[in-house]
Amino acid sequence: MYLVGMTANPWLLSIHVISLIVWIGNLLALSGLMAFAARQEAPHTLFAFASRGYRTAVMPAGALAILTGLLMLHGVGSTNFASVGEAIRHHLFPRTPQAEPSFWYVTFHVKLVAVTVLFLADLWLGISIGRMARGRNAPAWPLGPLLALTCVLVAMTTTWLLLSSLGMPQGRQVGFALGFALAVPAFWYGRRMHSPARFDLAGVLIGALALLIVVLVVAKPLAYGAPL
């Protein structure tokens, strides 16, 4: 099987991975802390602590992860690409050594959508922490749509990759059908949850997106040599 050599600058890649770990780890920790605080009617100081943690850890790490990801997408610091356009084409429309389309072009796009949903969940958590610190409830919107999108992404991608690995060409269609079948109940469920449970749900959502991103990163070298 053909495995892809590393095309990113190692320093950028290292910073990207470290910032992702800090970003997602703090999001998971803060969502759990806020769920506990909302159930226990915690004092204002705990909400202020969560708000400070969001500003000093989550926001810088998230911004750094997205920035370094965009730099790698544009081939900055890499000697493997002659131009920015060549770097972007490599990521968005890659080919196998036989010049055939690779599965990776789909999984990379799904990863971009997953990171976008993760960023929106980050915004929801930050806004919710600010509202709770002011004595208000965490908003339900847009947690329902974010949960629906996460169900579509996770169900579609995992089903597709699993069935494709078993040699079933209908894997993508089955994954789409399963994902959209789960989207409607997920949307309804996310909209109806009360404040403490919303933070629990946000933690599950963030964890699922993080796991999906890891799966897609691992799937990159496996995808080359497996043409569409």
N, CA and C atoms as a LAMMPS dump frame, in Angstrom:
ITEM: TIMESTEP
0
ITEM: NUMBER OF ATOMS
684
ITEM: BOX BOUNDS ff ff ff
-5.0000000000000000e+02 5.0000000000000000e+02
-5.0000000000000000e+02 5.0000000000000000e+02
-5.0000000000000000e+02 5.0000000000000000e+02
ITEM: ATOMS id mol type element x y z
1 1 1 N 0.854 -1.208 0
2 1 2 C 0 0 0
3 1 3 C 0.88 1.245 0
4 2 1 N 0.467 2.189 -0.777
5 2 2 C 1.234 3.43 -0.883
6 2 3 C 0.934 4.319 0.309
7 3 1 N 1.964 4.761 1.008
8 3 2 C 1.801 5.665 2.137
9 3 3 C 2.365 7.02 1.772
10 4 1 N 1.667 8.045 2.244
11 4 2 C 2.04 9.403 1.888
12 4 3 C 3.13 9.914 2.792
13 5 1 N 4.148 10.528 2.223
14 5 2 C 5.172 11.174 3.017
15 5 3 C 4.64 12.45 3.646
16 6 1 N 5.283 12.887 4.698
17 6 2 C 4.835 14.092 5.377
18 6 3 C 5.08 15.303 4.495
19 7 1 N 4.027 16.047 4.213
20 7 2 C 4.145 17.208 3.341
21 7 3 C 4.135 18.517 4.118
22 8 1 N 3.871 18.471 5.409
23 8 2 C 3.784 19.692 6.197
24 8 3 C 5.123 19.999 6.859
25 9 1 N 5.361 21.263 7.124
26 9 2 C 6.53 21.665 7.889
27 9 3 C 6.438 21.05 9.291
28 10 1 N 7.499 20.362 9.766
29 10 2 C 7.398 19.665 11.056
30 10 3 C 7.123 20.592 12.23
31 11 1 N 7.64 21.818 12.178
32 11 2 C 7.364 22.758 13.27
33 11 3 C 5.9 23.172 13.279
34 12 1 N 5.39 23.494 12.109
35 12 2 C 3.971 23.849 12.024
36 12 3 C 3.091 22.684 12.455
37 13 1 N 3.446 21.495 12.004
38 13 2 C 2.662 20.311 12.353
39 13 3 C 2.68 20.065 13.857
40 14 1 N 3.838 20.232 14.488
41 14 2 C 3.947 20.032 15.936
42 14 3 C 3.1 21.047 16.694
43 15 1 N 3.196 22.314 16.298
44 15 2 C 2.391 23.349 16.951
45 15 3 C 0.907 23.085 16.741
46 16 1 N 0.552 22.639 15.541
47 16 2 C -0.847 22.345 15.22
48 16 3 C -1.385 21.238 16.118
49 17 1 N -0.626 20.165 16.26
50 17 2 C -1.086 19.035 17.068
51 17 3 C -1.186 19.42 18.543
52 18 1 N -0.162 20.121 19.061
53 18 2 C -0.182 20.528 20.468
54 18 3 C -1.349 21.469 20.751
55 19 1 N -1.564 22.441 19.878
56 19 2 C -2.66 23.388 20.09
57 19 3 C -4.014 22.695 19.987
58 20 1 N -4.133 21.696 19.109
59 20 2 C -5.382 20.934 19.033
60 20 3 C -5.653 20.193 20.341
61 21 1 N -4.61 19.577 20.903
62 21 2 C -4.769 18.848 22.162
63 21 3 C -5.194 19.793 23.279
64 22 1 N -4.536 20.954 23.361
65 22 2 C -4.888 21.928 24.401
66 22 3 C -6.303 22.457 24.183
67 23 1 N -6.643 22.768 22.939
68 23 2 C -7.967 23.307 22.613
69 23 3 C -9.078 22.327 22.977
70 24 1 N -8.982 21.117 22.46
71 24 2 C -10.048 20.14 22.682
72 24 3 C -10.077 19.692 24.145
73 25 1 N -8.897 19.519 24.751
74 25 2 C -8.859 19.12 26.154
75 25 3 C -9.53 20.132 27.061
76 26 1 N -9.27 21.411 26.828
77 26 2 C -9.898 22.441 27.651
78 26 3 C -11.391 22.563 27.372
79 27 1 N -11.806 22.353 26.125
80 27 2 C -13.235 22.362 25.83
81 27 3 C -13.952 21.252 26.589
82 28 1 N -13.365 20.063 26.597
83 28 2 C -13.971 18.944 27.328
84 28 3 C -14.001 19.228 28.833
85 29 1 N -12.907 19.771 29.352
86 29 2 C -12.843 20.057 30.789
87 29 3 C -13.861 21.126 31.183
88 30 1 N -13.967 22.177 30.374
89 30 2 C -14.893 23.268 30.705
90 30 3 C -16.349 22.832 30.565
91 31 1 N -16.657 22.005 29.579
92 31 2 C -18.044 21.545 29.455
93 31 3 C -18.429 20.69 30.655
94 32 1 N -17.514 19.835 31.139
95 32 2 C -17.786 19.047 32.336
96 32 3 C -17.908 19.911 33.58
97 33 1 N -17.04 20.912 33.694
98 33 2 C -17.094 21.826 34.836
99 33 3 C -18.403 22.606 34.855
100 34 1 N -18.842 23.082 33.69
101 34 2 C -20.08 23.849 33.633
102 34 3 C -21.297 22.979 33.91
103 35 1 N -21.277 21.719 33.483
104 35 2 C -22.378 20.817 33.802
105 35 3 C -22.48 20.615 35.313
106 36 1 N -21.326 20.42 35.96
107 36 2 C -21.315 20.269 37.421
108 36 3 C -21.78 21.55 38.113
109 37 1 N -21.272 22.684 37.645
110 37 2 C -21.618 23.958 38.275
111 37 3 C -23.105 24.268 38.13
112 38 1 N -23.684 23.967 36.979
113 38 2 C -25.099 24.252 36.764
114 38 3 C -25.979 23.381 37.652
115 39 1 N -25.571 22.14 37.891
116 39 2 C -26.367 21.244 38.739
117 39 3 C -26.245 21.602 40.215
118 40 1 N -25.074 22.064 40.617
119 40 2 C -24.832 22.336 42.027
120 40 3 C -25.169 23.773 42.428
121 41 1 N -25.638 24.575 41.473
122 41 2 C -25.879 25.999 41.74
123 41 3 C -24.629 26.624 42.354
124 42 1 N -23.548 26.463 41.663
125 42 2 C -22.237 26.882 42.156
126 42 3 C -22.174 28.398 42.325
127 43 1 N -21.274 28.859 43.171
128 43 2 C -21.126 30.31 43.347
129 43 3 C -20.583 30.977 42.088
130 44 1 N -20.742 32.283 42.06
131 44 2 C -20.335 33.066 40.894
132 44 3 C -18.852 32.915 40.604
133 45 1 N -18.045 32.672 41.641
134 45 2 C -16.598 32.56 41.433
135 45 3 C -16.239 31.388 40.52
136 46 1 N -17.016 30.299 40.563
137 46 2 C -16.722 29.15 39.717
138 46 3 C -16.998 29.472 38.246
139 47 1 N -18.088 30.197 37.998
140 47 2 C -18.379 30.613 36.629
141 47 3 C -17.324 31.605 36.129
142 48 1 N -16.862 32.476 37.026
143 48 2 C -15.805 33.415 36.65
144 48 3 C -14.513 32.67 36.329
145 49 1 N -14.223 31.606 37.082
146 49 2 C -13.043 30.78 36.811
147 49 3 C -13.151 30.119 35.435
148 50 1 N -14.34 29.591 35.113
149 50 2 C -14.55 28.962 33.808
150 50 3 C -14.403 29.985 32.689
151 51 1 N -14.924 31.182 32.919
152 51 2 C -14.818 32.227 31.904
153 51 3 C -13.365 32.621 31.667
154 52 1 N -12.592 32.71 32.738
155 52 2 C -11.17 33.048 32.598
156 52 3 C -10.419 31.927 31.892
157 53 1 N -10.757 30.681 32.198
158 53 2 C -10.122 29.555 31.521
159 53 3 C -10.433 29.528 30.038
160 54 1 N -11.654 29.9 29.695
161 54 2 C -12.027 29.935 28.281
162 54 3 C -11.223 31 27.539
163 55 1 N -11.082 32.172 28.156
164 55 2 C -10.364 33.271 27.494
165 55 3 C -8.867 33.013 27.399
166 56 1 N -8.277 32.399 28.43
167 56 2 C -6.821 32.274 28.486
168 56 3 C -6.292 30.971 27.892
169 57 1 N -7.135 29.951 27.748
170 57 2 C -6.665 28.661 27.228
171 57 3 C -7.382 28.259 25.949
172 58 1 N -8.704 28.253 25.986
173 58 2 C -9.452 27.752 24.83
174 58 3 C -9.294 28.666 23.623
175 59 1 N -9.503 29.947 23.806
176 59 2 C -9.456 30.869 22.669
177 59 3 C -8.077 30.918 22.01
178 60 1 N -6.973 31.082 22.766
179 60 2 C -5.658 31.107 22.097
180 60 3 C -5.314 29.783 21.42
181 61 1 N -5.602 28.652 22.093
182 61 2 C -5.259 27.351 21.508
183 61 3 C -6.094 27.079 20.264
184 62 1 N -7.383 27.421 20.308
185 62 2 C -8.228 27.223 19.134
186 62 3 C -7.784 28.075 17.964
187 63 1 N -7.468 29.336 18.235
188 63 2 C -7.008 30.222 17.172
189 63 3 C -5.693 29.723 16.575
190 64 1 N -4.79 29.233 17.419
191 64 2 C -3.501 28.737 16.94
192 64 3 C -3.677 27.457 16.113
193 65 1 N -4.58 26.577 16.548
194 65 2 C -4.827 25.341 15.801
195 65 3 C -5.38 25.647 14.413
196 66 1 N -6.323 26.567 14.341
197 66 2 C -6.919 26.917 13.047
198 66 3 C -5.897 27.64 12.163
199 67 1 N -5.124 28.546 12.761
200 67 2 C -4.125 29.293 11.987
201 67 3 C -3.068 28.362 11.404
202 68 1 N -2.513 27.478 12.22
203 68 2 C -1.484 26.567 11.72
204 68 3 C -2.07 25.59 10.696
205 69 1 N -3.335 25.193 10.886
206 69 2 C -3.972 24.328 9.899
207 69 3 C -4.104 25.015 8.554
208 70 1 N -4.482 26.283 8.566
209 70 2 C -4.595 27.04 7.319
210 70 3 C -3.226 27.243 6.66
211 71 1 N -2.199 27.472 7.48
212 71 2 C -0.852 27.633 6.929
213 71 3 C -0.379 26.349 6.247
214 72 1 N -0.662 25.21 6.88
215 72 2 C -0.27 23.937 6.264
216 72 3 C -1.071 23.666 5.002
217 73 1 N -2.351 24.041 5.022
218 73 2 C -3.177 23.874 3.821
219 73 3 C -2.608 24.651 2.646
220 74 1 N -2.023 25.822 2.915
221 74 2 C -1.45 26.66 1.863
222 74 3 C 0.021 26.352 1.605
223 75 1 N 0.565 25.316 2.258
224 75 2 C 1.933 24.879 1.977
225 75 3 C 3.01 25.765 2.56
226 76 1 N 2.666 26.598 3.548
227 76 2 C 3.665 27.506 4.132
228 76 3 C 4.731 26.694 4.879
229 77 1 N 5.978 26.986 4.617
230 77 2 C 7.077 26.313 5.304
231 77 3 C 7.405 24.937 4.771
232 78 1 N 6.697 24.471 3.755
233 78 2 C 6.957 23.156 3.185
234 78 3 C 7.736 23.289 1.879
235 79 1 N 8.664 22.364 1.679
236 79 2 C 9.463 22.369 0.448
237 79 3 C 8.874 21.446 -0.615
238 80 1 N 7.694 20.882 -0.347
239 80 2 C 7.11 19.9 -1.258
240 80 3 C 6.255 20.527 -2.355
241 81 1 N 5.974 21.833 -2.235
242 81 2 C 5.069 22.467 -3.181
243 81 3 C 5.735 23.678 -3.81
244 82 1 N 5.48 23.851 -5.108
245 82 2 C 6.07 24.972 -5.832
246 82 3 C 5.292 26.258 -5.625
247 83 1 N 4.021 26.139 -5.272
248 83 2 C 3.186 27.323 -5.1
249 83 3 C 2.071 27.011 -4.121
250 84 1 N 1.381 28.09 -3.7
251 84 2 C 0.232 27.926 -2.809
252 84 3 C -0.866 27.122 -3.494
253 85 1 N -1.097 27.403 -4.772
254 85 2 C -2.133 26.684 -5.503
255 85 3 C -1.868 25.191 -5.56
256 86 1 N -0.599 24.812 -5.75
257 86 2 C -0.255 23.391 -5.79
258 86 3 C -0.509 22.721 -4.44
259 87 1 N -0.214 23.425 -3.347
260 87 2 C -0.449 22.882 -2.01
261 87 3 C -1.934 22.674 -1.758
262 88 1 N -2.752 23.659 -2.129
263 88 2 C -4.193 23.542 -1.909
264 88 3 C -4.772 22.408 -2.754
265 89 1 N -4.322 22.308 -3.999
266 89 2 C -4.814 21.218 -4.852
267 89 3 C -4.421 19.856 -4.29
268 90 1 N -3.229 19.774 -3.701
269 90 2 C -2.775 18.51 -3.117
270 90 3 C -3.727 18.059 -2.017
271 91 1 N -4.193 19.009 -1.204
272 91 2 C -5.067 18.652 -0.089
273 91 3 C -6.518 18.455 -0.524
274 92 1 N -7.001 19.309 -1.414
275 92 2 C -8.415 19.262 -1.784
276 92 3 C -8.71 18.266 -2.895
277 93 1 N -7.754 18.061 -3.803
278 93 2 C -7.988 17.158 -4.938
279 93 3 C -6.788 16.228 -5.141
280 94 1 N -6.412 15.445 -4.129
281 94 2 C -5.21 14.62 -4.253
282 94 3 C -5.431 13.425 -5.177
283 95 1 N -4.331 12.866 -5.64
284 95 2 C -4.359 11.713 -6.536
285 95 3 C -3.446 10.622 -5.995
286 96 1 N -3.753 9.405 -6.351
287 96 2 C -2.886 8.283 -6.025
288 96 3 C -1.69 8.298 -6.988
289 97 1 N -0.693 7.451 -6.75
290 97 2 C 0.427 7.392 -7.699
291 97 3 C 0 7.036 -9.117
292 98 1 N -1.175 6.419 -9.258
293 98 2 C -1.699 6.089 -10.581
294 98 3 C -2.555 7.211 -11.159
295 99 1 N -2.494 8.393 -10.538
296 99 2 C -3.23 9.587 -10.99
297 99 3 C -4.741 9.399 -10.919
298 100 1 N -5.21 8.577 -9.977
299 100 2 C -6.639 8.39 -9.774
300 100 3 C -7.078 9.141 -8.53
301 101 1 N -8.345 9.56 -8.469
302 101 2 C -8.825 10.249 -7.266
303 101 3 C -8.703 9.356 -6.034
304 102 1 N -8.358 9.971 -4.913
305 102 2 C -8.179 9.219 -3.676
306 102 3 C -9.372 9.43 -2.753
307 103 1 N -9.639 8.433 -1.901
308 103 2 C -10.666 8.59 -0.877
309 103 3 C -10.38 9.808 0.003
310 104 1 N -9.114 10.178 0.101
311 104 2 C -8.746 11.245 1.041
312 104 3 C -9.394 12.577 0.699
313 105 1 N -9.719 12.785 -0.587
314 105 2 C -10.294 14.087 -0.907
315 105 3 C -11.66 14.247 -0.253
316 106 1 N -12.352 13.132 -0.002
317 106 2 C -13.626 13.196 0.7
318 106 3 C -13.394 13.33 2.197
319 107 1 N -12.515 12.505 2.75
320 107 2 C -12.291 12.548 4.191
321 107 3 C -11.697 13.884 4.633
322 108 1 N -10.884 14.499 3.781
323 108 2 C -10.337 15.815 4.136
324 108 3 C -11.441 16.856 4.213
325 109 1 N -12.369 16.822 3.289
326 109 2 C -13.483 17.767 3.318
327 109 3 C -14.359 17.543 4.546
328 110 1 N -14.578 16.287 4.9
329 110 2 C -15.355 15.996 6.109
330 110 3 C -14.622 16.523 7.339
331 111 1 N -13.29 16.402 7.34
332 111 2 C -12.52 16.919 8.474
333 111 3 C -12.662 18.431 8.575
334 112 1 N -12.659 19.128 7.459
335 112 2 C -12.846 20.583 7.492
336 112 3 C -14.215 20.941 8.07
337 113 1 N -15.254 20.198 7.675
338 113 2 C -16.589 20.461 8.221
339 113 3 C -16.612 20.144 9.713
340 114 1 N -15.951 19.046 10.118
341 114 2 C -15.91 18.682 11.535
342 114 3 C -15.228 19.765 12.363
343 115 1 N -14.137 20.32 11.849
344 115 2 C -13.448 21.402 12.565
345 115 3 C -14.336 22.64 12.639
346 116 1 N -15.095 22.908 11.579
347 116 2 C -16.026 24.046 11.6
348 116 3 C -17.093 23.853 12.665
349 117 1 N -17.663 22.65 12.745
350 117 2 C -18.671 22.358 13.773
351 117 3 C -18.047 22.462 15.165
352 118 1 N -16.809 21.98 15.297
353 118 2 C -16.113 22.085 16.583
354 118 3 C -15.91 23.547 16.972
355 119 1 N -15.57 24.377 16.003
356 119 2 C -15.406 25.809 16.267
357 119 3 C -16.731 26.435 16.708
358 120 1 N -17.842 26.049 16.082
359 120 2 C -19.149 26.577 16.473
360 120 3 C -19.538 26.086 17.864
361 121 1 N -19.181 24.836 18.194
362 121 2 C -19.435 24.342 19.55
363 121 3 C -18.603 25.118 20.565
364 122 1 N -17.392 25.472 20.182
365 122 2 C -16.531 26.317 21.019
366 122 3 C -17.223 27.66 21.28
367 123 1 N -17.746 28.279 20.235
368 123 2 C -18.448 29.554 20.409
369 123 3 C -19.659 29.405 21.318
370 124 1 N -20.424 28.323 21.118
371 124 2 C -21.604 28.096 21.968
372 124 3 C -21.185 27.984 23.425
373 125 1 N -20.114 27.221 23.687
374 125 2 C -19.661 27.038 25.063
375 125 3 C -19.201 28.365 25.658
376 126 1 N -18.466 29.17 24.885
377 126 2 C -18.013 30.464 25.392
378 126 3 C -19.16 31.397 25.71
379 127 1 N -20.147 31.456 24.809
380 127 2 C -21.328 32.299 25.05
381 127 3 C -22.105 31.805 26.261
382 128 1 N -22.23 30.481 26.396
383 128 2 C -22.978 29.904 27.513
384 128 3 C -22.289 30.187 28.842
385 129 1 N -20.96 30.092 28.871
386 129 2 C -20.236 30.398 30.105
387 129 3 C -20.461 31.855 30.492
388 130 1 N -20.416 32.747 29.503
389 130 2 C -20.662 34.158 29.792
390 130 3 C -22.063 34.398 30.314
391 131 1 N -23.057 33.729 29.741
392 131 2 C -24.437 33.883 30.2
393 131 3 C -24.619 33.333 31.613
394 132 1 N -24.028 32.172 31.891
395 132 2 C -24.153 31.593 33.23
396 132 3 C -23.464 32.479 34.268
397 133 1 N -22.354 33.104 33.881
398 133 2 C -21.665 33.993 34.811
399 133 3 C -22.506 35.215 35.15
400 134 1 N -23.434 35.576 34.247
401 134 2 C -24.33 36.714 34.496
402 134 3 C -25.672 36.282 35.071
403 135 1 N -25.782 35.006 35.472
404 135 2 C -27.001 34.518 36.093
405 135 3 C -28.084 34.122 35.119
406 136 1 N -27.746 33.902 33.859
407 136 2 C -28.727 33.498 32.845
408 136 3 C -28.478 32.052 32.432
409 137 1 N -29.44 31.461 31.72
410 137 2 C -29.322 30.075 31.285
411 137 3 C -28.539 29.976 29.984
412 138 1 N -27.939 28.806 29.784
413 138 2 C -27.242 28.541 28.528
414 138 3 C -28.247 28.429 27.393
415 139 1 N -27.995 29.037 26.248
416 139 2 C -28.954 28.985 25.145
417 139 3 C -29.025 27.594 24.519
418 140 1 N -30.229 27.203 24.118
419 140 2 C -30.39 25.92 23.423
420 140 3 C -29.878 26.02 21.994
421 141 1 N -30.137 27.141 21.344
422 141 2 C -29.685 27.337 19.97
423 141 3 C -28.223 27.774 19.974
424 142 1 N -27.342 27.248 19.163
425 142 2 C -27.574 26.29 18.071
426 142 3 C -27.151 24.87 18.42
427 143 1 N -27.309 24.442 19.685
428 143 2 C -26.843 23.119 20.077
429 143 3 C -27.558 22.015 19.301
430 144 1 N -28.857 22.169 19.051
431 144 2 C -29.597 21.174 18.282
432 144 3 C -29.036 20.971 16.883
433 145 1 N -28.867 22.043 16.092
434 145 2 C -28.274 21.881 14.762
435 145 3 C -26.85 21.322 14.794
436 146 1 N -26.056 21.732 15.786
437 146 2 C -24.696 21.217 15.879
438 146 3 C -24.686 19.717 16.163
439 147 1 N -25.598 19.273 17.036
440 147 2 C -25.699 17.843 17.318
441 147 3 C -26.144 17.077 16.075
442 148 1 N -27.079 17.636 15.324
443 148 2 C -27.545 16.988 14.097
444 148 3 C -26.407 16.865 13.091
445 149 1 N -25.633 17.929 12.91
446 149 2 C -24.499 17.89 11.982
447 149 3 C -23.452 16.871 12.424
448 150 1 N -23.204 16.802 13.727
449 150 2 C -22.229 15.844 14.241
450 150 3 C -22.68 14.417 13.983
451 151 1 N -23.974 14.135 14.186
452 151 2 C -24.491 12.799 13.916
453 151 3 C -24.326 12.442 12.445
454 152 1 N -24.611 13.399 11.56
455 152 2 C -24.452 13.147 10.121
456 152 3 C -22.992 12.829 9.799
457 153 1 N -22.069 13.644 10.294
458 153 2 C -20.652 13.455 9.988
459 153 3 C -20.122 12.133 10.526
460 154 1 N -20.409 11.852 11.807
461 154 2 C -19.865 10.647 12.435
462 154 3 C -20.458 9.394 11.808
463 155 1 N -21.799 9.356 11.68
464 155 2 C -22.442 8.16 11.134
465 155 3 C -22.043 7.936 9.681
466 156 1 N -22.049 9.017 8.894
467 156 2 C -21.727 8.888 7.476
468 156 3 C -20.293 8.392 7.281
469 157 1 N -19.348 9.03 7.957
470 157 2 C -17.945 8.726 7.71
471 157 3 C -17.547 7.361 8.251
472 158 1 N -17.935 7.063 9.491
473 158 2 C -17.536 5.777 10.064
474 158 3 C -18.175 4.618 9.315
475 159 1 N -19.452 4.764 8.938
476 159 2 C -20.115 3.692 8.183
477 159 3 C -19.461 3.508 6.825
478 160 1 N -19.176 4.627 6.168
479 160 2 C -18.554 4.568 4.845
480 160 3 C -17.182 3.907 4.896
481 161 1 N -16.333 4.351 5.841
482 161 2 C -14.991 3.784 5.943
483 161 3 C -15.045 2.305 6.323
484 162 1 N -15.97 1.941 7.232
485 162 2 C -16.071 0.55 7.658
486 162 3 C -16.52 -0.348 6.514
487 163 1 N -17.598 0.048 5.834
488 163 2 C -18.11 -0.784 4.748
489 163 3 C -17.145 -0.82 3.568
490 164 1 N -16.476 0.31 3.301
491 164 2 C -15.506 0.334 2.207
492 164 3 C -14.331 -0.594 2.498
493 165 1 N -13.916 -0.643 3.766
494 165 2 C -12.819 -1.548 4.135
495 165 3 C -13.209 -3.009 3.976
496 166 1 N -14.523 -3.28 4.004
497 166 2 C -15.019 -4.643 3.818
498 166 3 C -15.323 -4.945 2.353
499 167 1 N -15.014 -3.967 1.486
500 167 2 C -15.214 -4.182 0.065
501 167 3 C -16.617 -3.931 -0.431
502 168 1 N -17.42 -3.166 0.321
503 168 2 C -18.792 -2.879 -0.083
504 168 3 C -18.846 -1.499 -0.742
505 169 1 N -19.102 -1.414 -2.035
506 169 2 C -19.078 -0.113 -2.722
507 169 3 C -20.233 0.804 -2.324
508 170 1 N -21.269 0.277 -1.651
509 170 2 C -22.41 1.108 -1.252
510 170 3 C -22.187 1.795 0.089
511 171 1 N -20.955 1.751 0.609
512 171 2 C -20.703 2.29 1.94
513 171 3 C -21.065 3.751 2.081
514 172 1 N -20.75 4.551 1.064
515 172 2 C -21.034 5.983 1.168
516 172 3 C -22.53 6.248 1.222
517 173 1 N -23.308 5.564 0.378
518 173 2 C -24.755 5.763 0.35
519 173 3 C -25.403 5.325 1.671
520 174 1 N -24.94 4.189 2.208
521 174 2 C -25.467 3.726 3.494
522 174 3 C -25.127 4.723 4.593
523 175 1 N -23.902 5.253 4.557
524 175 2 C -23.505 6.238 5.552
525 175 3 C -24.337 7.498 5.49
526 176 1 N -24.605 8.01 4.277
527 176 2 C -25.468 9.177 4.123
528 176 3 C -26.853 8.908 4.7
529 177 1 N -27.428 7.759 4.352
530 177 2 C -28.785 7.434 4.807
531 177 3 C -28.85 7.346 6.331
532 178 1 N -27.872 6.688 6.934
533 178 2 C -27.853 6.552 8.394
534 178 3 C -27.651 7.896 9.07
535 179 1 N -26.742 8.699 8.528
536 179 2 C -26.472 9.997 9.126
537 179 3 C -27.682 10.9 9.132
538 180 1 N -28.365 11.003 7.995
539 180 2 C -29.527 11.884 7.926
540 180 3 C -30.721 11.317 8.683
541 181 1 N -30.786 9.991 8.856
542 181 2 C -31.845 9.403 9.676
543 181 3 C -31.676 9.786 11.145
544 182 1 N -30.442 9.939 11.58
545 182 2 C -30.167 10.328 12.967
546 182 3 C -30.258 11.832 13.182
547 183 1 N -30.189 12.62 12.118
548 183 2 C -30.109 14.075 12.254
549 183 3 C -31.374 14.665 12.869
550 184 1 N -32.548 14.198 12.445
551 184 2 C -33.812 14.786 12.926
552 184 3 C -34.013 14.551 14.418
553 185 1 N -33.914 13.295 14.925
554 185 2 C -34.05 13.131 16.379
555 185 3 C -32.959 13.839 17.174
556 186 1 N -31.744 13.92 16.604
557 186 2 C -30.67 14.623 17.302
558 186 3 C -30.98 16.108 17.425
559 187 1 N -31.521 16.702 16.353
560 187 2 C -31.906 18.118 16.384
561 187 3 C -32.974 18.355 17.445
562 188 1 N -33.989 17.499 17.471
563 188 2 C -35.081 17.638 18.442
564 188 3 C -34.558 17.469 19.864
565 189 1 N -33.689 16.477 20.072
566 189 2 C -33.157 16.201 21.403
567 189 3 C -32.298 17.354 21.903
568 190 1 N -31.459 17.896 21.04
569 190 2 C -30.592 18.995 21.434
570 190 3 C -31.358 20.258 21.787
571 191 1 N -32.485 20.477 21.134
572 191 2 C -33.281 21.676 21.387
573 191 3 C -34.047 21.602 22.703
574 192 1 N -34.374 20.392 23.172
575 192 2 C -35.242 20.237 24.33
576 192 3 C -34.492 20.052 25.641
577 193 1 N -33.184 19.964 25.613
578 193 2 C -32.429 19.696 26.834
579 193 3 C -32.369 20.925 27.733
580 194 1 N -32.314 20.678 29.045
581 194 2 C -32.19 21.771 30.002
582 194 3 C -30.721 22.126 30.211
583 195 1 N -30.495 23.209 30.927
584 195 2 C -29.168 23.818 30.985
585 195 3 C -28.049 22.879 31.423
586 196 1 N -28.138 22.151 32.567
587 196 2 C -27.004 21.296 32.942
588 196 3 C -26.715 20.223 31.903
589 197 1 N -27.802 19.604 31.4
590 197 2 C -27.613 18.523 30.425
591 197 3 C -27.048 19.046 29.108
592 198 1 N -27.277 20.318 28.805
593 198 2 C -26.713 20.88 27.571
594 198 3 C -25.194 20.854 27.598
595 199 1 N -24.615 21.089 28.761
596 199 2 C -23.157 21.049 28.862
597 199 3 C -22.649 19.618 28.758
598 200 1 N -23.405 18.653 29.318
599 200 2 C -23.035 17.247 29.128
600 200 3 C -23.06 16.895 27.644
601 201 1 N -24.122 17.336 26.982
602 201 2 C -24.255 17.056 25.557
603 201 3 C -23.143 17.723 24.76
604 202 1 N -22.772 18.941 25.136
605 202 2 C -21.675 19.635 24.451
606 202 3 C -20.373 18.86 24.597
607 203 1 N -20.138 18.281 25.783
608 203 2 C -18.938 17.479 25.988
609 203 3 C -18.916 16.243 25.104
610 204 1 N -20.078 15.571 24.994
611 204 2 C -20.17 14.398 24.119
612 204 3 C -19.945 14.803 22.668
613 205 1 N -20.542 15.913 22.268
614 205 2 C -20.408 16.41 20.896
615 205 3 C -18.946 16.728 20.576
616 206 1 N -18.281 17.429 21.475
617 206 2 C -16.879 17.793 21.266
618 206 3 C -16 16.547 21.213
619 207 1 N -16.268 15.593 22.121
620 207 2 C -15.497 14.358 22.115
621 207 3 C -15.683 13.559 20.839
622 208 1 N -16.927 13.508 20.33
623 208 2 C -17.2 12.772 19.093
624 208 3 C -16.502 13.421 17.908
625 209 1 N -16.52 14.746 17.859
626 209 2 C -15.84 15.45 16.765
627 209 3 C -14.328 15.249 16.835
628 210 1 N -13.78 15.287 18.045
629 210 2 C -12.338 15.071 18.2
630 210 3 C -11.955 13.672 17.743
631 211 1 N -12.758 12.679 18.123
632 211 2 C -12.478 11.305 17.709
633 211 3 C -12.593 11.158 16.195
634 212 1 N -13.598 11.814 15.615
635 212 2 C -13.766 11.76 14.16
636 212 3 C -12.557 12.36 13.448
637 213 1 N -12.062 13.48 13.938
638 213 2 C -10.899 14.121 13.32
639 213 3 C -9.684 13.207 13.393
640 214 1 N -9.501 12.542 14.54
641 214 2 C -8.382 11.598 14.68
642 214 3 C -8.524 10.45 13.687
643 215 1 N -9.735 9.914 13.554
644 215 2 C -9.976 8.814 12.605
645 215 3 C -9.647 9.252 11.187
646 216 1 N -10.026 10.474 10.83
647 216 2 C -9.78 10.954 9.477
648 216 3 C -8.297 11.212 9.227
649 217 1 N -7.581 11.65 10.259
650 217 2 C -6.132 11.832 10.117
651 217 3 C -5.462 10.482 9.892
652 218 1 N -5.9 9.464 10.643
653 218 2 C -5.351 8.121 10.464
654 218 3 C -5.736 7.564 9.098
655 219 1 N -6.933 7.93 8.627
656 219 2 C -7.417 7.402 7.35
657 219 3 C -6.673 7.983 6.159
658 220 1 N -5.958 9.087 6.346
659 220 2 C -5.284 9.718 5.2
660 220 3 C -4.308 8.779 4.502
661 221 1 N -3.314 8.208 5.198
662 221 2 C -2.412 7.315 4.474
663 221 3 C -3.096 6.045 3.974
664 222 1 N -4.153 5.591 4.677
665 222 2 C -4.871 4.398 4.24
666 222 3 C -5.65 4.671 2.961
667 223 1 N -6.054 5.933 2.773
668 223 2 C -6.881 6.268 1.62
669 223 3 C -6.087 6.226 0.331
670 224 1 N -4.829 6.6 0.365
671 224 2 C -4.021 6.571 -0.852
672 224 3 C -3.801 5.111 -1.255
673 225 1 N -3.93 4.882 -2.52
674 225 2 C -3.865 3.515 -2.994
675 225 3 C -5.226 2.856 -3.021
676 226 1 N -6.297 3.571 -2.537
677 226 2 C -7.665 3.05 -2.576
678 226 3 C -8.503 3.996 -3.416
679 227 1 N -8.432 3.906 -4.737
680 227 2 C -9.119 4.873 -5.592
681 227 3 C -10.626 4.769 -5.485
682 228 1 N -11.311 5.882 -5.811
683 228 2 C -12.771 5.902 -5.808
684 228 3 C -13.319 5.058 -6.935
